Amino acid sequence: MLPVGAALRSLLDEAVRDVEQVAAAGEDTISQRLLTFLRIWHRERGTVVRVAIVLGLTRAHVAHQIQRPALELVVRRFLDLAWRTQRST
């Protein structure tokens, strides 16, 4: 089970890294907020409340307007990476 868990973790880390790279290339507010969310949530293991404090927004706004789209992008990238891995084996 450990190798499967490590492989899944590796895919998740890669998916987050890919989304972060795209967000970092964007100069708009939404991209920068997504980047901040992913940095705090994934890298620092922070909470939505922590993101809200850093961004000066409400927890509800972060949860609905930033967290949801950020996680959707990460999930889509994760599935894309997983599908490619499956096809190459």
N, C-alpha and C positions, 0 to 999 in steps of 0.2 A: 504494500500500500504506500510506503514511503516514496518510491520512485514516481508513482502516479501523482501524489501530492506535490512533489517537487516539480514535476512537469507542468502541472496546472498553475502552480505559483509562478513559474518562469513565464508561462503564457500570459498570465495576468500582468506581471511586471512589464513585459514587452508591450502589451496592449496599452497600458497606462503611459508608458514612455512615448509611444507613437502618437497618442492623443495629445500629450504634453508638447511634443515637437510641433504639431500642427497649430496648437493654441498659441505657442510662443511666437510663431511666425505672424500671427494676426496682431494687428495694432489696435483693434477695436476693444471696447470695454468688455463685451461678452467673452471674447477670447481670453483676455487677461483675467477675468473672474473665473473662468473654467480652469485656467492654469493655476491660479491661487487655490482653488478648491482641491484640485488633484494633488498639489504639493502638500497641503495640510492634511487632507483625508488619507492619502495613500502613503506618502513618504514619511510624514510625521505621526501618522496614526491618530490624527486629531478628529474632532467632532464637527458636526454642522454648526453647533453653537460657537465653536472656536473660529470657524470660517466667517460666520456672521459678525463676530467681534472684529476680526481683522479687516473685513471689507466695510464695516460700518452699516450693515444691513440687518434686517430682521431674520430670525431663524426660519420663519415661514417663507420668506422671499428666497433665501438660499436653498431651502429644501425643494421648492417648487420650480424656481427659475434657473438655478445653477446646478444643484445636485442631480436632478432628474436628467437633464440633457447631457451632463458630463458622464454619468454612469451609462446612459444609453450609447454614447459614443465608444466608451470603453468596452461594453458588452459586444457591440457590433464588431469592433476590431478583434476582440478575443475570439469570437466565433469564426471570423475570417482566418485568423492565424491557426486555430484548431482545425478548421477544414483543410487548410493547406498542408498542415502536418499529417493529417489522416491520409490525404491523397498521395503524399510522398512516401508513405510506408508500404 
